[in-house]
């Protein structure tokens, strides 16, 4: 009886080890597949962007060349249309001690209103809640 009991536990341990090895192998293979998919996706996106971006810019230019004279004639404008015609800009909102104080003097501050929404900056579109922003940077002076 004793030998059967020891044999049973040995078989059980062997089986548990094989199952553990199986799951470890599957996990490693899934990691490899995920890495391959991420790399492939990044390559495809970069290639697509490189191929399509110049064509989009060219299409935008062609539409402007075609549409601007029509709009200028229709609107009876004396001067050519500029980019602000379609995207009216409001004066920038400056930060103050009461309104986005962590943004005062930061080179990243945008402060432009689009529609009814103020875009504070790219990192914190609605502004930083605290007194000091972790992304605050002093404006850089141009190198001569």
Secondary structure, 3 states (H helix, E strand, C coil): CHHHHHHHHHHHHHHHHHHHHHHHHHHHHHHHHHHHHHHHHHHHHHHHHHHHHHHHHHHHHHHHHHHHHHHHHHHCCCCCCCHHHCCCCCCCCCCCCCCCHHHCCECCCCCEEECCEEECCCCCCCCCCCCCCCCCCECCCCCC
